[in-house]
Amino acid sequence: IDTLAFAKKLKAAGFTDEQAETLAHAQAELIDERLATKSDLERLELRLTIRMGGMLALAVAFLAALKLFG
């Protein structure tokens, strides 16, 4: 978040300098804490890929065992 631009908009809307800057910084901290980063999403994608690969390998092994013993 561009805190300077946000604070300028708040000042233009009638907030004091202190109010605008405090709110802009608080909003930036909240966004940083709550939103997933690109790195977070990449880790999640890797975990899901590994999990799907494991499930696929298990399914192939199960089908091979059915054919062998069935």
N, C-alpha and C positions, 0 to 999 in steps of 0.2 A: 504494500500500500504506500502510496506517495503521501506521507504525512504532511509535508509542506503544502501541497496542493489542497489537501483536505482541510487543513487549518485555515488556509486562505479563504476557502469557501465558507467555512463557519464564521470567520471574521466578517465577511461580506454580508452574512445573514444576521449579524448583530451580536455575535458572541464576543466577549472580551478576548484579548490576546491569551491570557492565562487559561481561560475556559477552552478556547479553541485548541491550544497546544496540548492541554491535558487530555481532552477528548480524543484528539488525533493519535496521541501516543497510546492511550488505553485501547483504542480500536485496533491499532497495529499489533499490540501484544495479544489481544484476543484472537485476531486472525492467525497470527503465528502459532498460537497454542492449539487452535481447533481445526485448522485445515491440513489436509494431507499434502505433503510435498511430493515432488516428482520422484525423489529417492524412496519415499514411503510406498508409492504406487509400484515402483520397479521391484522392490522387495516382495510385495504382495503378489505381483505377477510371477516372480520366480517361484515362490512357494506353491502357487496354484499349478504352475507347469510341472513341478516335481511331483506334486500329489496326483495330477492327472496321469503322468507317466507311470507312476506306481500302480495306479488302478488299471491302466491298460495292460501292463505286464502281468498283473494278477489275473485279469480276464483271459489273456492268451494262455497262461499256464493252466487255468481251469478248463478251458476248452480242449487243450492238448491232453489233459488228464482224462477228460470224458471220452475223447476219441481212443485213447490208449486202453482204457479200462472198460469202455462201454460197448 
